[in-house]
Amino acid sequence: MKQFGIQFGLWLLFLPIGIIAVGLGAQIHPRLEVMLFAKATQYGHTIFRITEFSTLETAPDLVTLGSSTCYRGIDPRSFTKSDLSAFNLCSSSQSFYNSSYLLQWTIQKELAPRILLLDAYPAIWMHTGIESSRDLTINNDLAFEWPFQQMAWSSGDFPTMLKASYFGVKRRFVPHRTLQGTSDTYIAGGFSYSNKAPLFTAPLCNTDSILLNRKQRKAFSAIQQTCAEEGIQLLLVNPPQLCEEVFVRPEVMEGLPWIEGNEWPLAKVDTLYYDDHHLRGVGAELYSEWLAERVVALMD
């Protein structure tokens, strides 16, 4: 038993040294880095969005948080017509778990909004948050900042923690340079304008029943509590989809303002989408104008 304790102690001692050695080796050639850790890309425009937000001089009136239905679906420019400054902080597969840390990051940056528009797309209610945690550390020049590291380490997933540690250290010295991986156009304010071809035939929809898992319920409660403490108005939006999930609104969401995107008059027009739930740029612009009107009406 004593021998095992000594061996385990030595393993803990040399583990950080080994990780550092591997990390240094990954700098020799980009392909080695990809093999050992991950390939950084601009998919989802996280690299642009996070950096731009961090350089804002004043907090926007409204921030949106959520997944790809949000960063491709909500154009912040539509809110300026209603005298609301807005920024889209959504990202790929961003669940409530991830959004809770991003909200804390806005507060840390002293850029917390007075309105939080939270994308409540039901398909993310059962996510682990791991995919988004990786995106927000691998493809982010500010990956070393505490909310992003905490997000990854709190996931409990060792590969995610390892990637976050590596890229967190690297981004302090080497900025993101692998700018490839998407045909979308990035527009200031965090919006990704989709240039993908439209659907011309209606998709076959499988009706999925969705429940909010324990991890996401806990994260949603944390978001709600933070908003209450910081005086932030929390609004929920279910984005428009050609194929809708079946769900009962969770008790934790009861009593909160809810905007139903599927009530948008153009919500079922196939050619405004490139798949069954992602809007093309032209569709996003039209939807965002409608959404901005609903937000303003709720705030009156």
Summary of the structure (lengths in Angstrom):
residues: 300
radius of gyration: 20.4
end to end distance: 68.7
largest distance: 71.0
contacts: 978
relative contact order: 0.16
helix: 47%
strand: 11%
